[in-house]
Amino acid sequence: MSGRFINLWNWIFKPQVRLEANFPWTLGKSLKTYGIASLIYLIGTTLPMMLLSLVFRSVLSAYPELFANLSEQGFLLIIVVMALVCFICGFAAEVWYIRRRLKLEKFSFKKTLALNLDSLNGSRWAVVWRALLAFAWIVVLTQVVERLLPVSHVVDPAADFARSLSGVPALLFVFLGVIVAPIVEEIVFRGFLYNAVRTSFRSDKAMAFFGSKGWGDLAAAFTSALVFGLFHMNFMQFPALNWAALPIYTVTGMVMSESYRRSGSLYVPILVHAFNNLTVMALTYLVA
């Protein structure tokens, strides 16, 4: 019995780490690249929104009869399509810039971010069971954190918006949340940001502060997860921001970082992210 307990303890707290800490850039260069990439993301989302809004207004002015009898769901379809286009354009531009910077220095985008199954010997099943296990941890930990918060309920604006959708708009919103968002967000927040910070936090100077690679990895996971959480804050509602949701997003991001660290494959946190968003979507529509 004691042997099994020791094995379980080691599996949880002393796992095999498959993700190599070999990101090719210094922390300063990585953060500079991330800052520029984030600016490109903002431009990539803002410009399409402005152009689509201009087109919509022009069509509305020229053909008002087209929108005279437009239903609420028809109007919501336009909003969802615009959001989908802007989200994809913004993140596509950000990922393009990161990939371009790596390629200019002769680094493989997929290999640098571990966007492959090399560490798992090509096993898709290894990705699936690790993702399911990590998702189970997210469910448990977020429930614990939410019950420790000094609020009765954590509000999710995206979930509230999803409840107003049905039909094609709902399907497009699910596609955005379950397919598109997990891929591009994991590339940016785990594949790039966590990788870069983790490698830097394992330097000799950082080790003098953290004391061990494990604590450095934990700090990197927290840093990238905090940025991930802040990204999901609805700053359009400033200063009435939903700060209660930040710990939930941060814990979720840390679990996905750990699944990435243990597996050595970015496909694992991508799948964890997809499971998480799919569950939120399902509960949103089933409970609504």
N, C-alpha and C positions, 0 to 999 in steps of 0.2 A: 504493500500500500504506500509506504514511504517513497519507494522508488518511482511509482507512478506520479506521486505528488511532485517529486523533484523534476521529473520529466515535463510535467505540465507547467511548473514554475519556470523552467528553462525555456520552454516553448513560448511562453508569454513574455518573459522579461529578458531572455537571452536568445533571441531567435537567430536563425541563419539570415544574414543580410546579403542579398544578391545584387542590389543596386550599387554599382561602383561610384565612388565619389571622385569623379575625374572630369568634371565640367571644365572646359578649356580656358575659361576667362577668369580674370580676377573679379572680386566682388564689385569694385568700382566700375569696371567696364560692363559687367552684367547689369548693374543697376542703371547705368547710363543707357544701355540698350533697351532695358525694360521701360525706362521713362519715355524714350522716343517712341517705342512700340505702343505704349499706352496713349500717347498723343496722337499717333496714327490711328489707333482704335477710335478715339473721339472724333477725329476728322472723318474716318470711314463710316461712322454711324450718323454724324450730323449732316454731311453733304447729301446722302441719299434721302434723309428725312426732309431736308429743305427742297430737294428736287421733286420728290413725290408729292409733297404738300403743294408745291407750285403747280404741278400737273393736275392735281385734284381740284384746286381752285379754278384753274383755267377751264377744265372740262365742266365744272359746275357752273361757271359763268356762261359758257357757250351753249351748254345743253342742260338747263335747269330741270327739264322734264324727266331726265334720266334718274334724278334723285328725288323727284317729287313724292314718289310712292315707295321710297327705299325703306325697307323694314329695319328694325333694330339689329337683327342678326346680319343683315346686309351691310349696315354701317360698321358693325363689329368685325365683319370679314375684312373690310378695307383696313381697319386699324391693325388687325393681326397680320395681314399681308405686309403692311408697311413695317411693322415691328420685326417680322421675320427677315425681310430684305435688309433692313438697317443692321440688325444683329449679325447676320451672316457677312455683310460687307465689312463691318467694323472689325470683327474677329479675323476674317480672312485677310484683311490688310495687315493686322497685327502679326498674325502667324507668318504671312509672306515676308514681312520685314525681318523677323527673327531668323527665318530659314535663309533669307538672302545674306544676312550678316555672317551666319555660320558657313554658308557655301563660299563666300568671298575668301574665307580663311581656310578653305579646303576641309571643312569638317562636315561629316555626314549628319544631316538633320535627324534622321531616324535613329542612327546609332548613338548620337549624343544624348538624345532624349529617351533612349531605350524604347522606342516605338516599334518593338518587335517581340518575338517570343524566344529569343536566344537563351535567356537565363532559365527558361522553363522547358528547354529542349523541344520547343515547338508544340507543346501540349496546350490545346485549347481548353481541355477539361481543367488543367491546373489554373488557368485564368478564371474559369467559372466558379470553382469551389472557393478559391481565395476571395473572389469578389462577393460571393454570398456570405462568407464568414465575416468579412469586413463590414458588409451592410448590416449584419446582425449586431455587430458591435456599435455601429452608428445608432441603431434603434434603441439599444439599451442605454448608451451614454447620453444621448440627447434627451431621453426621457428623464434621466437622473438630473441633468443640468436644468431642464425646464422646470422641474419640481423644486429646485433649489433657488430659482429666480424669484425676486420679490414682486412678481406679477402673476395674474391668474391665467393669462393666455398670451402666447406669442403670435402676433399678427403677421401674416404673410400677404403682402399686397398682390403678388403674382397669383396666389391661390384665390384671393378674393376676386380678382379679375377673371380667372378661369371659370369660376362659378357662374359667371354671366354668359358664358359661351355655350354653344351647342352646334351640332352638325359640322359643316366644313371648318368654320373658325375654330372649333374645339379640337378637331383633328390636326389642324395646322399648329395650334398651340402645343399640343402633345408632341408633335414632331420636333418642334423647336426645343422643348424642354427635355425630351428623352433621347433624341438622336444628336441634334446639332450642338446644344450647350455642353453635354458631357465631353464631346471630342475636343472642341476648341478651347474650353475652359481648362481642361486637364493639360493640354499642351502648354498653355500659358502659365497656369498657376503651379502645377506640379512638374511637368516636363522641363520648363525653363526656370521659373523662379525658385522653386524648392531645390532643384538640382544645383543651381548656381550658389544659393545661400549655403546649402549643406556642404558643398565642396570648400567654400571659403571658411566655414565654421570648423573645418578639420585642419586648418593651417596650424603651424607651430604657435603663432601668436594667439590664435583663438583657443588652442588647447591649454595655454597657460591660464586662460580665463575660465573655460568650461570644465577643465580637469579631465574629461574623457570624451571619446568620440560619440558615445551614447548621448550624453548631455548636449553635445553640439548638434547632433541630429535632431534631438527633441526641440531645441531652440529654433532650428531651421524649419521644422514642421510647424511650430507655433507661428513663426514670422510669416511664412507663406500662407498659412491658414487664416491669419488675421487680415492679411491683404485680400484674400479670397472673401472673407466675411464683409469687409468694408465695401468691396465691389458690389455686394448684394444689398447694401443699404440703399434705400430709395431717397437719394439726396434731393430729389425734386420736392420733397415734403419738408426740407430743412426750414426751421430747426426742430420740427416735430418728427424726429427720426425714430425708427423702431429699434432703439438700441438693445432692447431685450432679446432681439433675434441674433445679435452679433455673437454671443457665446455659442449659440446653436450652430451657426455657420462655421465658427472657428473649430469647434470640436469635430464637426463633420469633415472639415478640411484636414485636420490632423490625422484622423483615421485613414483618410484616403492617401495622405503622404506616407503613413506607415505601411499601408498595403503596397505602395509603390516601392518603398525601401526594402521590404521583405521579399517581394516577388522579383524585383529588377525589371519589370515590364510595365510600361505606361498603360497597356491595355487593361490591367487590373483596376486601377483607379477610374479609368474611363467607364468600365462596366459597373463599378460600385456607384459612381455618379448617376449612371443611367437607371440602375435599380432604385436608387434613392428618389430620383425625380419621378420615375414611373409610379412608385408607391404614393408619393405626395399627390400626383395627378389622379390616381385611382381613388384615393380617399376623398379628394376634393369633389369629384363627381358623384361618388357613391353616397357620401354623407350630406352633400348639398340638398 
